[in-house]
Amino acid sequence: MAVETLTFGCRLNTVESQVMREHAEAAAMHRDLVIVNTCAVTAEAGRQSRKAIRRLARERPGAEIIVTGCGAQVETAAYAAMPEVARLVGNDAKSRAETWGLLAWPAERTSTERIEVDDIMSVRRANSTRIAGIAGQTRAFVPVQNGCDHRCTFCIIPFGRGNSRSVPISDVIDQVVRIVAAGGREVVLTGVDLTAYGRDLDATPSLGRLVQAILAQVPDLGRLRLSSIDSIEVDDALMEAIAGEARLMPHFHLSLQAGDDLILKRMKRRHARADAIRFCDAVRRLRPGAVFGADLIAGFPTETEAQFARSLDLVDACGLTHLHVFPYSARPGTPAARMPPVPDDIVRERAARLREAGAAALAVHLASEVGRTHRVLTERGGIARTEGFTPVRLSSDTPAGRFLDVTITGHDGRVLIAS
């Protein structure tokens, strides 16, 4: 019987869900099993996860629901109290084959093992993945780093993922080789704090050195992308790769969070507003046409209208095109949750204004692409992606995984349209 997974949250969770499915199916699971991989980045993420669990229990009576992910790790009691949940598995145990091998035989488990959530802060090694790609997706995500050593005042994720730990370069290259051998054309390196890569390894290789090694040792890889990066941590080797490696895609999603220096300090971020602007300008000089996205939080505690305006105009100052906007959500146990809050209605209104600014910036970007020729990689459903990650609607439904040169003839405000 196939194992079903329901995934919330980040790209790392997406990969880990595939790993869990393969482990569970290899262990000959013979019952109706659903794995719910939860997110805890916001209170809303937890609410949606629990709502989905209750819905699954109603729609799939008799199904065994196993809950894992950051929600299970940091809100263990809340999920353990749900009668719909058969078992909780922590973030470290979930990617290990032996976890699912034991779960295949419930008779060998005792009732006290319903909760298998260990101390994530004691984990010192990153688990390597051994999959050829993500089912149904054109690009393959390769986790190269997990956890985070920083303690941003709004963030609960280090307590769900543990401290920073990296996958050795040789293991990463082996995984990329597997993906390319299976027909993969594009790989995305992902992690919790990607630019912290390598600090815990012997010889402390950097993210830039990892990128250079992959491109040198896997010449048949068509495209390499990076998931969210912290611009202040970008190393010289990565800047060299941005300038000189055409297969490293010129789309960079930045963990910025705010545009006002005092709010950034209260968030305990490591960069100032000027650092973010300087980074974007430097990348554009090295790689003209580079495209930037960013995470931004609206309504952080103590944020004034003037401070919010600094975040709003950061969209133009950095030339951001793709925004991920998060209305501030207090997470119990974080320092920010004890700071004077911004009223909920103002938080929502500021988030809406940031999204409007993002939509306007995207429209300008799309308009600037009309008339240009792009090399795109096709996905399913007649969609492709430019090197800058902008979606393109094709004139015909081309099989996924093909490189095409297309001319952009228009856009609809969300995607480009090709002839």
N, C-alpha and C positions, 0 to 999 in steps of 0.2 A: 504494500500500500504506500502510495506517495506521501511524503511528509509536506505539509503546508507551512509556509512561513508568512508572517505579517510583520512588516518592518516599518519603524518610525525613525525619523531623525536623519543622521548624517550618512555620507557615502561609506564611511567605515562600517556602519551598521549593515549597509546593503551587502558589502562583501562578506561580513561575518555571518549573515543569514544564509548565504549560499554555502559557506563552509559548514555551518550547522546542518543544513539540509543534507549535504553529501555524507557527513559523518553519520547522521541518523539513518539514512537509507542504507548505507553500507553495514550498519549494525543490525540490519534485518528487522527494523521496526515493523510490527505486524498489526498495529492497531491504529485507530483514528487519532492522529497526533497533529496539533497545531502549535508551532513555536512563535511566540509574540516577542519580538525584539524591540524593547521600549527605548524611549528618549526621555531625558530629564532636563533638557536645556532651559525650558520654561515651565511654569506651572500649567500652562495650556497643553503642552506636550504630554505631561502626565495625565491630565484629564482626558485627553483624546485616547491615550493608550488604555486607560481603565474602561472608558466607554466602549472601545472596540472589544475588549475582553468580555464584557457583559453581553454584547451583541453576539459574539461568537458562541457563547454558552447557550443563548436562546436558539440560534440558528443551527447549531451543531450539537444537539443533545447527545451525550455519550462521548463526545470528543475529549481527549486529554489535552488540556491547555498548559503548556510550559512557558513560563515568563522569564525573560532574561533581559540584558541590556542595562543601560545606566539607571533606568527607573528601578529595576530589581535591586541594583547595587546600593542606591542612595535612599530609596524609599521602601526598603524591604518590608517593614511592618505593615505599610499600607497595602501592598500587594499580597502579603501573607494572610491578611485579614479577609481577602476576597474568597468566598466559597467556590468561585468558578475556577480558581487557580489550583492546578494539581501539584505543581512543583515550581520552585524558584531556582534559577541557575545564575551565578554571578558572572561578571564580565571576563574574568580570567578563565574560568572553567569552561565557558561556552564554546571556545574554539578548539578544545582538546578532544581528540577522537575517543579517548577512554571515558569521558563524561557520557557520551551518547552510547557507548558500548554497554555501560552498566545500566543505563536507563532502558535499554532494550529488554531487560529482564526484571520487571518490577518485583518479582518474588524475592530477588536477592537484595532488595533495598529495605531498610527499616523505616518505620514511620518517622523517625527523627531526622531522616535525610530528605524530607520534603523541601528543606531550605538548604541549598548548597551555595552559599554566598560567603566567600572568604574575605580576608583583609586585603583589599586591592593595593593598599600602600606598601605591602610587603613584597609585591611582585617586582622582579628585577629584570626579566627577560621578555622581549616581545615575541609573540607567536607568529611564525611565518605561515603564509597561506600557500596552498598547493592546488589551486584551481586554474583552469584554462580560460576563465572568463565568467561573466555574469549572464545567466540564461536570459535571452530576449533582449540583450543590450548590445549596441554596436561597439562601444568602448569598454575596456576592462579596467577596473580599479585595482591597484596594487597597494595594500597597506605597507608602509615602510617605517612607520613610527606610531606609537601609542602613548597615551598619558600626557601629562603636562606638569612642569615644575613651577609654573607661574601661579599666582594666586590673585587673579583679577577679582575685585570685590563683588562683582555681580554673578560670578560663575561658580556653579556647583560641579562642573564636569571633572575637574581633577580628582574629586572624591568618588566619582563613578568610574574613572579610567586609571587612576593611580598616577605615579610619577612617570616622567618621560623615559622611554626606552625604545631602542631602534633595532631594526632588522639588519643584519650584516649585509654588506654590499653584494657578496657572492650569492646569498639567498635571494636577494631582490632580482639580480640578473637571471638566476635560474627561473624565477617565476615569469619574468618578461619573455624569456626564451620559450617557455611553455605556451604562453599566450600567442606569440607570433607563429609558432609551429602549428597551433590549432586554427590559424587563419586570422588572428587578431591584427588589426591595422593601427589601433590607437590605444595607448596606455595612459592612465591617469595615476600619478603618485599621490597617495592620500595619507593622512594622519590626523591626530588631534592638534599637534603643534608642529607642523611639517618642517618649518625652518629650524627647529631644534634638533633635527636629525643628526645622529652620529656622536653627540656629546658624551654618551654613555659607553661608546664602543672603544676598543683599543685603537690607538692612532687617531681617534676623534675625527673621522671623515665628516665633511660637511654635506649639506644638501646639494650644493653646486658640484662637488666631486662625485657624488652619486649620479647626478644627471649626466655629467661628462662620461662616466664609466658606462652607463647604460647605452648612450648613443654610440660610443666607440665599440662596444663589445656586441651590440645587437644591431648590425647595420641594416637588417631587413625590417626593423620597426619603422612604420611610416610616420607616426606622430607620437610625441610625448607631451603630456600636459601636467600641470601642477594643480592640486586643489588649493584651498585657502592658505595663504601665506601671511606671515607677520613681517611687514616690510622692513622694520628696524633690525631684524635678525638675518636679512639676506646677506650672504657672504660674497666675496669677490669672485669666487669661482662660478657662482650662479650668474652674476652679472656678465662674466665672460661668455657663458653659455647663451645667455639672452642675446648677446651681441653677435655671436658667431655660429650658433647652431640652428640651422633653418628648421630642423625637425622638432625643436622645442617650440611649442606653439605660443604665439604672442598674446595670450589672454591670461591675465593675472587677477585673481580674486583676493582682495586685501582685507585683513581683519583690522578695520579702522575703529569702529564702534562710536566715535564722536569726533567733532571738529573743534571743540573748545579745549584749551589747555588745562583749565582748572577741572573740568569734568573728567578729562583723561587722567589727571592725577588722582581724582577721587575714585576712578575706576581701577587705579593701580596699573594702568597701561604703561608700556615702556617707551612710547614714542610721543612726540609733540606734533601739533598740527603741521608745523613747518617741515618736519621729517617726512610726513606722508606726501606733501606736495613735492618736496625735493626728490623723493624716490620716483614718483610718476614722471617727473620731468626728465630724470636721468634715464629711465627705461625708454622713454620716447626718443631721446637722442640716440640711444643704442639701437633701437628697433622701431623706426617710424611706423605708425599705424597700429601700435600696440593698443589693446583694448583692456579696460580695467573695470572690474566689479568690486563691490565692497559690502561688508556687513556694517550696519549702522543701527544703533539703539536710540529710540525716541523716548523721552521722558525719564531719563535716569534721575534718581533722587537728587534733589536740590537744583536741578536744571532750570534756569530762568529762560525767559523768551529770548533774551539776547544771546545766551549760550546756545540755545537750540538753533538760532539763526546761523551760528558759526558752523554747525553741522550741516545745515541746509545749503549754505554756499560752498561747502567743501565739495559738493557734487560737481560744481563748475571748476573750482580751483584745482581739483585733481583730474578733471575730465572723466568722471565715472560714467559708465554706460549701463551696467547691470547692478541693481541694488537689491540686497536682501535686508529688508527693514524689520526690526523687532521692536514692538512696543515693550518697554521695560516690564519685566515680570519678576517680582521679589521671590527669591528662593530662600526658604528658612535655613538658617545656619551660615549665611553669607554676610559679610560686613555691610554690604549695600542695603540689605533688608532692614538694618537698624538706622539707616539714614532717613532724614525727613522726606517723605514721598511727594511726588507730583500727583495732583488729583487725576483719577482714572480718565475722566473725560478729556483732560488736556493731553494726557499720554496718547489717547486714541487719535485726537485731532492732529497732534504733531506727527504721529506715524503716517496718517493719511497725507499730510503735506510732503513728507519725505518720499512717499510712494509716487505722488504727483510729480515731484521733481525728477524722480527716476524715470517715470514714463516719458516726460518731456525730453530728458537726455537721450533715452533710447530712440525716440522718434528722430532726433537730430542725427544720431549715428546712422540709423537706417537710411535716412534721406541722403547722407553723404556717400553711401555705398552704391546708389543707383548709377548705372552706366559702367561700373567697374566689372572686371573679370576676376573671379575667385576660383581657386582650387578647393573643392569641397569634398567631404567624405559623406557618403550616403548612409542614411538610417532607414528604418522601416517607415512605411506610410507616406512615401513621397517627400520626405524631409532629409536635408543634408545640413552639415555644419561647415562654416568657413573656418579658416585657421584661427580667427578671433572668436570662435565659438558662437557666432551669430547664426540662428537657424535660417534655412533657406527652403522655401517651398518650390519643388521642381515641377516642370511641366508634365512629367510622366513619372509613373511609379517605378523607379529603378531599384534593383535588388540592393540590399544593404551591404556595406563594406566595400564600396567602390569609390575610387577617386575620379572626379570629373572636373573639367574646366567649364564654368558657366558664367554667363553675363547676367548681371542683376538689372532687371527691367522695372522694378517697383517694390513697394512694401505695403503692408496693411496696418502699420503701427505696432506690430508685434514681431513679424518675421519678414525677411526679404523674399522677393519673388524672382525666379530665374526664368529665362526664356528656354 
